[in-house]
Amino acid sequence: MPWNKENYPDSLKNFTAPVRNKAVEIANALLEDGYEEGRAIAIATAQAKEWGENHDKQIRKKEH
């Protein structure tokens, strides 16, 4: 099941939109390559965090 900006794994809900969207993009590509859903989410989360750090993006939403 591919994810999108409105429908994504709960584990990504605390990430800022740019980092979450990157994770969704990566996870969907991994699913297409035959990765199991849980593994795709784990890899995509790690890679999106790294992408955010390399692009000076805020990773997580600020606490209120």
C-alpha positions in Angstrom: 0.0 0.0 0.0 1.7 3.2 -1.1 1.7 6.1 1.3 1.2 9.8 0.5 1.1 13.2 2.3 -2.2 12.5 4.0 -1.8 8.8 4.6 1.5 7.7 6.1 2.7 5.4 8.9 2.0 6.6 12.5 5.7 6.4 13.2 6.2 9.5 11.0 3.6 11.7 12.6 6.0 13.7 14.7 8.3 14.6 11.9 8.1 17.9 10.0 6.4 17.8 6.6 9.6 17.9 4.5 11.2 15.0 6.4 8.0 13.0 6.6 7.4 13.5 2.8 11.0 12.3 2.1 10.4 9.3 4.3 7.2 8.5 2.4 9.0 8.8 -0.9 11.8 6.5 0.2 9.4 4.0 1.8 7.3 3.8 -1.3 10.4 3.1 -3.5 11.5 0.4 -1.1 8.1 -1.2 -1.2 8.3 -1.2 -5.0 11.7 -3.0 -4.7 10.0 -5.7 -2.7 10.9 -4.7 0.9 8.6 -5.8 3.7 6.5 -2.9 5.0 8.1 -2.7 8.5 11.7 -2.8 7.1 10.8 -0.2 4.5 9.5 2.2 7.2 12.6 1.7 9.3 15.1 2.3 6.5 13.1 5.2 5.1 12.9 6.9 8.6 16.7 6.6 9.1 17.4 7.9 5.6 14.9 10.8 5.8 16.5 11.9 9.2 19.9 11.9 7.5 18.5 13.8 4.5 17.0 16.4 6.8 20.2 16.8 8.8 22.2 17.2 5.5 19.8 19.8 4.3 19.5 21.8 7.5 15.9 20.9 8.0 14.1 20.7 11.3 13.5 17.0 11.9 10.7 16.8 14.5 7.8 19.0 15.1 8.2 21.4 18.1 6.5 20.4 21.3 3.7 22.8 22.3 
